[in-house]
Amino acid sequence: MGGGNAIIFKEKLKVNNLIINCFGDNSYIEIGKKCSLNGIIRISTNCKLIIGDNLLSDYNNRYFLGEETSLIIGNDCMFSGRITFRTDDSHAIYDVMTGNRINIAKNITIGNHIWICENCTILKNTIIRDGSVVGMNILLSSCIIANNSIVCGSPYRYIRYNIAWEKPYVNGDLFKKGLIKSQYWRKTEFE
């Protein structure tokens, strides 16, 4: 652990097995209110991880940040297990003809109310807009996923637009009480 690192946990954080490794200086981690978070966070010099309020992530997930990048996760998200977020590749790759590095690290932005299913890998330069669902076993890299849509497959493809999803478990009492309609019900917009 280096110097000048900051880790801020807001109120009502629930963790079972969370490991945080800070490699270098001036990294910043902020975890919002009422979050449930487990897994591994590896953060390097001058990187920033911000997790909004109400994240439900009870399973083991991995958050890897390097080379002065950021991973921003919005409010009210739900992550299944074995998800990897990676802003860098950990090792340099070069073009042998020019000597130029070809795998520069880049930021990741996860919007509000995003559901990411099991076994997904979210790589650098990816943006997922509000209200969307990322299906199982997807690799996303250098892409923008439209709001209120479902993507699945490898390579990914849109399978549905104009969707909304809600957190209550379909076999639970809260779901059985009737339709729950949150602020995230919107039409899909492509930019």
WOMO-V698582 format. One record per backbone hydrogen bond with DSSP energy under -1.0 kcal/mol. CO is the residue of the C=O (numbers start at 0). NH is the residue of the N-H. E is the energy in kcal/mol with one decimal. If there is no record, write none. Layout:
# WOMO-V698582
CO;NH;E + CO;NH;E
This chain:
# WOMO-V698582
2;25;-2.0 + 5;28;-2.6 + 7;30;-2.9 + 10;33;-2.2 + 13;36;-2.4 + 16;38;-2.6 + 18;40;-3.0 + 20;42;-2.8 + 23;1;-1.2 + 24;45;-2.3 + 26;5;-2.5 + 27;48;-2.8 + 28;7;-3.0 + 29;50;-3.0 + 30;9;-2.7 + 32;53;-3.1 + 34;13;-3.0 + 35;56;-2.0 + 37;60;-1.1 + 38;18;-2.7 + 39;62;-2.8 + 40;20;-3.2 + 41;64;-3.0 + 42;22;-3.2 + 43;46;-1.6 + 44;67;-1.0 + 46;27;-2.3 + 47;70;-2.4 + 48;29;-2.5 + 49;72;-3.0 + 50;31;-2.0 + 52;75;-2.9 + 54;35;-3.0 + 55;78;-2.6 + 59;81;-1.6 + 60;39;-2.3 + 61;84;-2.8 + 62;41;-2.9 + 63;86;-2.3 + 68;47;-2.1 + 69;107;-2.1 + 70;49;-2.2 + 71;109;-3.3 + 72;51;-2.2 + 74;112;-3.3 + 76;55;-2.2 + 77;115;-2.3 + 80;118;-2.0 + 82;61;-2.8 + 83;121;-3.3 + 84;63;-3.0 + 86;105;-1.8 + 92;101;-2.9 + 94;98;-3.1 + 99;94;-2.7 + 106;124;-1.9 + 107;71;-2.2 + 108;127;-2.4 + 109;73;-2.0 + 111;130;-2.3 + 113;77;-2.8 + 114;133;-2.9 + 115;79;-2.9 + 117;136;-2.3 + 119;83;-2.3 + 120;139;-2.8 + 121;85;-2.4 + 123;141;-2.2 + 125;108;-2.5 + 126;144;-3.0 + 127;110;-2.7 + 129;147;-2.2 + 131;114;-2.2 + 132;150;-2.1 + 133;116;-2.8 + 137;120;-2.9 + 139;122;-3.4 + 142;126;-2.6 + 144;128;-2.4 + 147;162;-2.0 + 148;132;-2.6 + 149;158;-2.7 + 149;159;-1.1 + 150;134;-3.1 + 151;156;-2.2 + 156;151;-2.1 + 159;149;-2.4 + 168;171;-2.2 + 171;175;-1.6 + 174;177;-1.7 + 181;184;-1.1
